[in-house]
Amino acid sequence: MVTIEEDLEMLATSLDMGIDPFPPAKPKKPWAKYAIASFMTIMMVNWVSKFLMRFL
């Protein structure tokens, strides 16, 4: 188990080495939303076309 003093020492060491322990947040990329939306669109078109081919 790491004590608070050891943790602060590691933090000071990393700052001395030029390592930023708290980097800025990365901007969010909406690729997952686009992938899910396109998949759902394809699935709905597929279901509607199957429904229309069966009953029309």
mmCIF file of the N, C-alpha and C atoms, coordinates in Angstrom:
data_MODEL
# 
_entry.id   MODEL 
# 
loop_
_atom_site.group_PDB 
_atom_site.id 
_atom_site.type_symbol 
_atom_site.label_atom_id 
_atom_site.label_alt_id 
_atom_site.label_comp_id 
_atom_site.label_asym_id 
_atom_site.label_entity_id 
_atom_site.label_seq_id 
_atom_site.pdbx_PDB_ins_code 
_atom_site.Cartn_x 
_atom_site.Cartn_y 
_atom_site.Cartn_z 
_atom_site.occupancy 
_atom_site.B_iso_or_equiv 
_atom_site.pdbx_formal_charge 
_atom_site.auth_seq_id 
_atom_site.auth_comp_id 
_atom_site.auth_asym_id 
_atom_site.auth_atom_id 
_atom_site.pdbx_PDB_model_num 
ATOM 1   N N  . MET A 1 1  ? 0.848   -1.174  0.000   1.00 0.00 ? 1  MET A N  1 
ATOM 2   C CA . MET A 1 1  ? 0.000   0.000   0.000   1.00 0.00 ? 1  MET A CA 1 
ATOM 3   C C  . MET A 1 1  ? 0.897   1.242   0.000   1.00 0.00 ? 1  MET A C  1 
ATOM 4   N N  . VAL A 1 2  ? 0.510   2.211   -0.778  1.00 0.00 ? 2  VAL A N  1 
ATOM 5   C CA . VAL A 1 2  ? 1.296   3.435   -0.925  1.00 0.00 ? 2  VAL A CA 1 
ATOM 6   C C  . VAL A 1 2  ? 0.758   4.475   0.051   1.00 0.00 ? 2  VAL A C  1 
ATOM 7   N N  . THR A 1 3  ? 1.664   5.086   0.789   1.00 0.00 ? 3  THR A N  1 
ATOM 8   C CA . THR A 1 3  ? 1.248   6.139   1.716   1.00 0.00 ? 3  THR A CA 1 
ATOM 9   C C  . THR A 1 3  ? 1.119   7.460   0.968   1.00 0.00 ? 3  THR A C  1 
ATOM 10  N N  . ILE A 1 4  ? 0.534   8.427   1.640   1.00 0.00 ? 4  ILE A N  1 
ATOM 11  C CA . ILE A 1 4  ? 0.348   9.744   1.027   1.00 0.00 ? 4  ILE A CA 1 
ATOM 12  C C  . ILE A 1 4  ? 1.698   10.387  0.736   1.00 0.00 ? 4  ILE A C  1 
ATOM 13  N N  . GLU A 1 5  ? 2.646   10.196  1.643   1.00 0.00 ? 5  GLU A N  1 
ATOM 14  C CA . GLU A 1 5  ? 3.968   10.785  1.444   1.00 0.00 ? 5  GLU A CA 1 
ATOM 15  C C  . GLU A 1 5  ? 4.655   10.202  0.212   1.00 0.00 ? 5  GLU A C  1 
ATOM 16  N N  . GLU A 1 6  ? 4.537   8.873   0.032   1.00 0.00 ? 6  GLU A N  1 
ATOM 17  C CA . GLU A 1 6  ? 5.139   8.240   -1.149  1.00 0.00 ? 6  GLU A CA 1 
ATOM 18  C C  . GLU A 1 6  ? 4.456   8.714   -2.422  1.00 0.00 ? 6  GLU A C  1 
ATOM 19  N N  . ASP A 1 7  ? 3.139   8.863   -2.346  1.00 0.00 ? 7  ASP A N  1 
ATOM 20  C CA . ASP A 1 7  ? 2.395   9.329   -3.511  1.00 0.00 ? 7  ASP A CA 1 
ATOM 21  C C  . ASP A 1 7  ? 2.800   10.754  -3.878  1.00 0.00 ? 7  ASP A C  1 
ATOM 22  N N  . LEU A 1 8  ? 2.940   11.618  -2.880  1.00 0.00 ? 8  LEU A N  1 
ATOM 23  C CA . LEU A 1 8  ? 3.373   12.991  -3.146  1.00 0.00 ? 8  LEU A CA 1 
ATOM 24  C C  . LEU A 1 8  ? 4.801   13.029  -3.672  1.00 0.00 ? 8  LEU A C  1 
ATOM 25  N N  . GLU A 1 9  ? 5.642   12.115  -3.193  1.00 0.00 ? 9  GLU A N  1 
ATOM 26  C CA . GLU A 1 9  ? 7.018   12.042  -3.689  1.00 0.00 ? 9  GLU A CA 1 
ATOM 27  C C  . GLU A 1 9  ? 7.040   11.620  -5.161  1.00 0.00 ? 9  GLU A C  1 
ATOM 28  N N  . MET A 1 10 ? 6.207   10.631  -5.511  1.00 0.00 ? 10 MET A N  1 
ATOM 29  C CA . MET A 1 10 ? 6.125   10.215  -6.919  1.00 0.00 ? 10 MET A CA 1 
ATOM 30  C C  . MET A 1 10 ? 5.599   11.351  -7.790  1.00 0.00 ? 10 MET A C  1 
ATOM 31  N N  . LEU A 1 11 ? 4.636   12.109  -7.273  1.00 0.00 ? 11 LEU A N  1 
ATOM 32  C CA . LEU A 1 11 ? 4.087   13.243  -8.012  1.00 0.00 ? 11 LEU A CA 1 
ATOM 33  C C  . LEU A 1 11 ? 5.156   14.306  -8.235  1.00 0.00 ? 11 LEU A C  1 
ATOM 34  N N  . ALA A 1 12 ? 5.928   14.605  -7.195  1.00 0.00 ? 12 ALA A N  1 
ATOM 35  C CA . ALA A 1 12 ? 7.000   15.594  -7.326  1.00 0.00 ? 12 ALA A CA 1 
ATOM 36  C C  . ALA A 1 12 ? 8.074   15.110  -8.288  1.00 0.00 ? 12 ALA A C  1 
ATOM 37  N N  . THR A 1 13 ? 8.399   13.816  -8.242  1.00 0.00 ? 13 THR A N  1 
ATOM 38  C CA . THR A 1 13 ? 9.395   13.252  -9.160  1.00 0.00 ? 13 THR A CA 1 
ATOM 39  C C  . THR A 1 13 ? 8.924   13.363  -10.603 1.00 0.00 ? 13 THR A C  1 
ATOM 40  N N  . SER A 1 14 ? 7.655   13.046  -10.836 1.00 0.00 ? 14 SER A N  1 
ATOM 41  C CA . SER A 1 14 ? 7.138   13.132  -12.205 1.00 0.00 ? 14 SER A CA 1 
ATOM 42  C C  . SER A 1 14 ? 7.122   14.578  -12.696 1.00 0.00 ? 14 SER A C  1 
ATOM 43  N N  . LEU A 1 15 ? 6.798   15.510  -11.820 1.00 0.00 ? 15 LEU A N  1 
ATOM 44  C CA . LEU A 1 15 ? 6.827   16.917  -12.220 1.00 0.00 ? 15 LEU A CA 1 
ATOM 45  C C  . LEU A 1 15 ? 8.250   17.373  -12.515 1.00 0.00 ? 15 LEU A C  1 
ATOM 46  N N  . ASP A 1 16 ? 9.224   16.901  -11.730 1.00 0.00 ? 16 ASP A N  1 
ATOM 47  C CA . ASP A 1 16 ? 10.628  17.244  -11.987 1.00 0.00 ? 16 ASP A CA 1 
ATOM 48  C C  . ASP A 1 16 ? 11.113  16.676  -13.311 1.00 0.00 ? 16 ASP A C  1 
ATOM 49  N N  . MET A 1 17 ? 10.584  15.493  -13.689 1.00 0.00 ? 17 MET A N  1 
ATOM 50  C CA . MET A 1 17 ? 10.987  14.860  -14.949 1.00 0.00 ? 17 MET A CA 1 
ATOM 51  C C  . MET A 1 17 ? 10.278  15.477  -16.150 1.00 0.00 ? 17 MET A C  1 
ATOM 52  N N  . GLY A 1 18 ? 9.311   16.358  -15.904 1.00 0.00 ? 18 GLY A N  1 
ATOM 53  C CA . GLY A 1 18 ? 8.593   17.006  -16.997 1.00 0.00 ? 18 GLY A CA 1 
ATOM 54  C C  . GLY A 1 18 ? 7.355   16.254  -17.437 1.00 0.00 ? 18 GLY A C  1 
ATOM 55  N N  . ILE A 1 19 ? 6.920   15.293  -16.645 1.00 0.00 ? 19 ILE A N  1 
ATOM 56  C CA . ILE A 1 19 ? 5.724   14.523  -16.978 1.00 0.00 ? 19 ILE A CA 1 
ATOM 57  C C  . ILE A 1 19 ? 4.528   15.203  -16.323 1.00 0.00 ? 19 ILE A C  1 
ATOM 58  N N  . ASP A 1 20 ? 3.515   15.486  -17.125 1.00 0.00 ? 20 ASP A N  1 
ATOM 59  C CA . ASP A 1 20 ? 2.302   16.106  -16.593 1.00 0.00 ? 20 ASP A CA 1 
ATOM 60  C C  . ASP A 1 20 ? 1.380   14.998  -16.091 1.00 0.00 ? 20 ASP A C  1 
ATOM 61  N N  . PRO A 1 21 ? 1.187   14.865  -14.777 1.00 0.00 ? 21 PRO A N  1 
ATOM 62  C CA . PRO A 1 21 ? 0.337   13.782  -14.272 1.00 0.00 ? 21 PRO A CA 1 
ATOM 63  C C  . PRO A 1 21 ? -1.150  14.023  -14.513 1.00 0.00 ? 21 PRO A C  1 
ATOM 64  N N  . PHE A 1 22 ? -1.519  15.237  -14.836 1.00 0.00 ? 22 PHE A N  1 
ATOM 65  C CA . PHE A 1 22 ? -2.921  15.557  -15.090 1.00 0.00 ? 22 PHE A CA 1 
ATOM 66  C C  . PHE A 1 22 ? -3.040  16.221  -16.460 1.00 0.00 ? 22 PHE A C  1 
ATOM 67  N N  . PRO A 1 23 ? -2.959  15.447  -17.541 1.00 0.00 ? 23 PRO A N  1 
ATOM 68  C CA . PRO A 1 23 ? -3.039  16.045  -18.876 1.00 0.00 ? 23 PRO A CA 1 
ATOM 69  C C  . PRO A 1 23 ? -4.444  16.582  -19.151 1.00 0.00 ? 23 PRO A C  1 
ATOM 70  N N  . PRO A 1 24 ? -4.556  17.521  -20.072 1.00 0.00 ? 24 PRO A N  1 
ATOM 71  C CA . PRO A 1 24 ? -5.890  18.048  -20.392 1.00 0.00 ? 24 PRO A CA 1 
ATOM 72  C C  . PRO A 1 24 ? -6.747  16.965  -21.046 1.00 0.00 ? 24 PRO A C  1 
ATOM 73  N N  . ALA A 1 25 ? -8.030  17.101  -20.875 1.00 0.00 ? 25 ALA A N  1 
ATOM 74  C CA . ALA A 1 25 ? -8.960  16.113  -21.425 1.00 0.00 ? 25 ALA A CA 1 
ATOM 75  C C  . ALA A 1 25 ? -8.935  16.152  -22.946 1.00 0.00 ? 25 ALA A C  1 
ATOM 76  N N  . LYS A 1 26 ? -9.012  14.978  -23.545 1.00 0.00 ? 26 LYS A N  1 
ATOM 77  C CA . LYS A 1 26 ? -9.042  14.897  -25.006 1.00 0.00 ? 26 LYS A CA 1 
ATOM 78  C C  . LYS A 1 26 ? -10.437 15.254  -25.498 1.00 0.00 ? 26 LYS A C  1 
ATOM 79  N N  . PRO A 1 27 ? -10.530 15.887  -26.663 1.00 0.00 ? 27 PRO A N  1 
ATOM 80  C CA . PRO A 1 27 ? -11.863 16.186  -27.198 1.00 0.00 ? 27 PRO A CA 1 
ATOM 81  C C  . PRO A 1 27 ? -12.576 14.893  -27.582 1.00 0.00 ? 27 PRO A C  1 
ATOM 82  N N  . LYS A 1 28 ? -13.877 14.871  -27.327 1.00 0.00 ? 28 LYS A N  1 
ATOM 83  C CA . LYS A 1 28 ? -14.661 13.676  -27.630 1.00 0.00 ? 28 LYS A CA 1 
ATOM 84  C C  . LYS A 1 28 ? -14.868 13.568  -29.133 1.00 0.00 ? 28 LYS A C  1 
ATOM 85  N N  . LYS A 1 29 ? -14.793 12.341  -29.617 1.00 0.00 ? 29 LYS A N  1 
ATOM 86  C CA . LYS A 1 29 ? -15.008 12.078  -31.036 1.00 0.00 ? 29 LYS A CA 1 
ATOM 87  C C  . LYS A 1 29 ? -16.311 11.295  -31.186 1.00 0.00 ? 29 LYS A C  1 
ATOM 88  N N  . PRO A 1 30 ? -17.207 11.771  -32.050 1.00 0.00 ? 30 PRO A N  1 
ATOM 89  C CA . PRO A 1 30 ? -18.534 11.152  -32.142 1.00 0.00 ? 30 PRO A CA 1 
ATOM 90  C C  . PRO A 1 30 ? -18.601 9.945   -33.074 1.00 0.00 ? 30 PRO A C  1 
ATOM 91  N N  . TRP A 1 31 ? -17.488 9.254   -33.320 1.00 0.00 ? 31 TRP A N  1 
ATOM 92  C CA . TRP A 1 31 ? -17.516 8.156   -34.284 1.00 0.00 ? 31 TRP A CA 1 
ATOM 93  C C  . TRP A 1 31 ? -18.406 7.011   -33.832 1.00 0.00 ? 31 TRP A C  1 
ATOM 94  N N  . ALA A 1 32 ? -18.461 6.735   -32.549 1.00 0.00 ? 32 ALA A N  1 
ATOM 95  C CA . ALA A 1 32 ? -19.306 5.641   -32.066 1.00 0.00 ? 32 ALA A CA 1 
ATOM 96  C C  . ALA A 1 32 ? -20.779 5.953   -32.318 1.00 0.00 ? 32 ALA A C  1 
ATOM 97  N N  . LYS A 1 33 ? -21.174 7.196   -32.106 1.00 0.00 ? 33 LYS A N  1 
ATOM 98  C CA . LYS A 1 33 ? -22.565 7.576   -32.367 1.00 0.00 ? 33 LYS A CA 1 
ATOM 99  C C  . LYS A 1 33 ? -22.903 7.409   -33.842 1.00 0.00 ? 33 LYS A C  1 
ATOM 100 N N  . TYR A 1 34 ? -21.980 7.831   -34.712 1.00 0.00 ? 34 TYR A N  1 
ATOM 101 C CA . TYR A 1 34 ? -22.234 7.702   -36.145 1.00 0.00 ? 34 TYR A CA 1 
ATOM 102 C C  . TYR A 1 34 ? -22.307 6.238   -36.561 1.00 0.00 ? 34 TYR A C  1 
ATOM 103 N N  . ALA A 1 35 ? -21.456 5.395   -35.986 1.00 0.00 ? 35 ALA A N  1 
ATOM 104 C CA . ALA A 1 35 ? -21.466 3.977   -36.337 1.00 0.00 ? 35 ALA A CA 1 
ATOM 105 C C  . ALA A 1 35 ? -22.772 3.323   -35.902 1.00 0.00 ? 35 ALA A C  1 
ATOM 106 N N  . ILE A 1 36 ? -23.215 3.614   -34.689 1.00 0.00 ? 36 ILE A N  1 
ATOM 107 C CA . ILE A 1 36 ? -24.464 3.027   -34.198 1.00 0.00 ? 36 ILE A CA 1 
ATOM 108 C C  . ILE A 1 36 ? -25.650 3.554   -34.999 1.00 0.00 ? 36 ILE A C  1 
ATOM 109 N N  . ALA A 1 37 ? -25.652 4.841   -35.315 1.00 0.00 ? 37 ALA A N  1 
ATOM 110 C CA . ALA A 1 37 ? -26.760 5.420   -36.076 1.00 0.00 ? 37 ALA A CA 1 
ATOM 111 C C  . ALA A 1 37 ? -26.838 4.824   -37.473 1.00 0.00 ? 37 ALA A C  1 
ATOM 112 N N  . SER A 1 38 ? -25.696 4.651   -38.126 1.00 0.00 ? 38 SER A N  1 
ATOM 113 C CA . SER A 1 38 ? -25.726 4.070   -39.472 1.00 0.00 ? 38 SER A CA 1 
ATOM 114 C C  . SER A 1 38 ? -26.149 2.607   -39.420 1.00 0.00 ? 38 SER A C  1 
ATOM 115 N N  . PHE A 1 39 ? -25.688 1.868   -38.407 1.00 0.00 ? 39 PHE A N  1 
ATOM 116 C CA . PHE A 1 39 ? -26.095 0.468   -38.271 1.00 0.00 ? 39 PHE A CA 1 
ATOM 117 C C  . PHE A 1 39 ? -27.598 0.364   -38.046 1.00 0.00 ? 39 PHE A C  1 
ATOM 118 N N  . MET A 1 40 ? -28.147 1.197   -37.167 1.00 0.00 ? 40 MET A N  1 
ATOM 119 C CA . MET A 1 40 ? -29.582 1.153   -36.900 1.00 0.00 ? 40 MET A CA 1 
ATOM 120 C C  . MET A 1 40 ? -30.384 1.552   -38.138 1.00 0.00 ? 40 MET A C  1 
ATOM 121 N N  . THR A 1 41 ? -29.891 2.513   -38.903 1.00 0.00 ? 41 THR A N  1 
ATOM 122 C CA . THR A 1 41 ? -30.583 2.916   -40.126 1.00 0.00 ? 41 THR A CA 1 
ATOM 123 C C  . THR A 1 41 ? -30.624 1.763   -41.117 1.00 0.00 ? 41 THR A C  1 
ATOM 124 N N  . ILE A 1 42 ? -29.500 1.087   -41.287 1.00 0.00 ? 42 ILE A N  1 
ATOM 125 C CA . ILE A 1 42 ? -29.450 -0.056  -42.204 1.00 0.00 ? 42 ILE A CA 1 
ATOM 126 C C  . ILE A 1 42 ? -30.390 -1.158  -41.737 1.00 0.00 ? 42 ILE A C  1 
ATOM 127 N N  . MET A 1 43 ? -30.407 -1.431  -40.431 1.00 0.00 ? 43 MET A N  1 
ATOM 128 C CA . MET A 1 43 ? -31.285 -2.484  -39.916 1.00 0.00 ? 43 MET A CA 1 
ATOM 129 C C  . MET A 1 43 ? -32.754 -2.123  -40.107 1.00 0.00 ? 43 MET A C  1 
ATOM 130 N N  . MET A 1 44 ? -33.130 -0.854  -39.878 1.00 0.00 ? 44 MET A N  1 
ATOM 131 C CA . MET A 1 44 ? -34.528 -0.465  -40.049 1.00 0.00 ? 44 MET A CA 1 
ATOM 132 C C  . MET A 1 44 ? -34.942 -0.531  -41.512 1.00 0.00 ? 44 MET A C  1 
ATOM 133 N N  . VAL A 1 45 ? -34.073 -0.117  -42.412 1.00 0.00 ? 45 VAL A N  1 
ATOM 134 C CA . VAL A 1 45 ? -34.386 -0.223  -43.841 1.00 0.00 ? 45 VAL A CA 1 
ATOM 135 C C  . VAL A 1 45 ? -34.550 -1.688  -44.225 1.00 0.00 ? 45 VAL A C  1 
ATOM 136 N N  . ASN A 1 46 ? -33.693 -2.543  -43.673 1.00 0.00 ? 46 ASN A N  1 
ATOM 137 C CA . ASN A 1 46 ? -33.782 -3.974  -43.946 1.00 0.00 ? 46 ASN A CA 1 
ATOM 138 C C  . ASN A 1 46 ? -35.117 -4.531  -43.449 1.00 0.00 ? 46 ASN A C  1 
ATOM 139 N N  . TRP A 1 47 ? -35.515 -4.193  -42.219 1.00 0.00 ? 47 TRP A N  1 
ATOM 140 C CA . TRP A 1 47 ? -36.769 -4.702  -41.667 1.00 0.00 ? 47 TRP A CA 1 
ATOM 141 C C  . TRP A 1 47 ? -37.974 -4.191  -42.452 1.00 0.00 ? 47 TRP A C  1 
ATOM 142 N N  . VAL A 1 48 ? -37.962 -2.919  -42.823 1.00 0.00 ? 48 VAL A N  1 
ATOM 143 C CA . VAL A 1 48 ? -39.089 -2.359  -43.575 1.00 0.00 ? 48 VAL A CA 1 
ATOM 144 C C  . VAL A 1 48 ? -39.184 -3.016  -44.944 1.00 0.00 ? 48 VAL A C  1 
ATOM 145 N N  . SER A 1 49 ? -38.051 -3.233  -45.597 1.00 0.00 ? 49 SER A N  1 
ATOM 146 C CA . SER A 1 49 ? -38.100 -3.865  -46.916 1.00 0.00 ? 49 SER A CA 1 
ATOM 147 C C  . SER A 1 49 ? -38.591 -5.309  -46.810 1.00 0.00 ? 49 SER A C  1 
ATOM 148 N N  . LYS A 1 50 ? -38.185 -6.035  -45.773 1.00 0.00 ? 50 LYS A N  1 
ATOM 149 C CA . LYS A 1 50 ? -38.698 -7.402  -45.580 1.00 0.00 ? 50 LYS A CA 1 
ATOM 150 C C  . LYS A 1 50 ? -40.202 -7.381  -45.340 1.00 0.00 ? 50 LYS A C  1 
ATOM 151 N N  . PHE A 1 51 ? -40.670 -6.430  -44.524 1.00 0.00 ? 51 PHE A N  1 
ATOM 152 C CA . PHE A 1 51 ? -42.096 -6.310  -44.239 1.00 0.00 ? 51 PHE A CA 1 
ATOM 153 C C  . PHE A 1 51 ? -42.880 -6.002  -45.507 1.00 0.00 ? 51 PHE A C  1 
ATOM 154 N N  . LEU A 1 52 ? -42.380 -5.060  -46.304 1.00 0.00 ? 52 LEU A N  1 
ATOM 155 C CA . LEU A 1 52 ? -43.086 -4.690  -47.529 1.00 0.00 ? 52 LEU A CA 1 
ATOM 156 C C  . LEU A 1 52 ? -43.080 -5.820  -48.540 1.00 0.00 ? 52 LEU A C  1 
ATOM 157 N N  . MET A 1 53 ? -41.984 -6.548  -48.643 1.00 0.00 ? 53 MET A N  1 
ATOM 158 C CA . MET A 1 53 ? -41.919 -7.657  -49.602 1.00 0.00 ? 53 MET A CA 1 
ATOM 159 C C  . MET A 1 53 ? -42.843 -8.799  -49.180 1.00 0.00 ? 53 MET A C  1 
ATOM 160 N N  . ARG A 1 54 ? -43.049 -8.960  -47.882 1.00 0.00 ? 54 ARG A N  1 
ATOM 161 C CA . ARG A 1 54 ? -43.892 -10.055 -47.406 1.00 0.00 ? 54 ARG A CA 1 
ATOM 162 C C  . ARG A 1 54 ? -45.370 -9.738  -47.575 1.00 0.00 ? 54 ARG A C  1 
ATOM 163 N N  . PHE A 1 55 ? -45.780 -8.513  -47.279 1.00 0.00 ? 55 PHE A N  1 
ATOM 164 C CA . PHE A 1 55 ? -47.203 -8.200  -47.230 1.00 0.00 ? 55 PHE A CA 1 
ATOM 165 C C  . PHE A 1 55 ? -47.705 -7.393  -48.421 1.00 0.00 ? 55 PHE A C  1 
ATOM 166 N N  . LEU A 1 56 ? -46.852 -6.981  -49.319 1.00 0.00 ? 56 LEU A N  1 
ATOM 167 C CA . LEU A 1 56 ? -47.341 -6.236  -50.485 1.00 0.00 ? 56 LEU A CA 1 
ATOM 168 C C  . LEU A 1 56 ? -47.163 -7.018  -51.754 1.00 0.00 ? 56 LEU A C  1 
# 
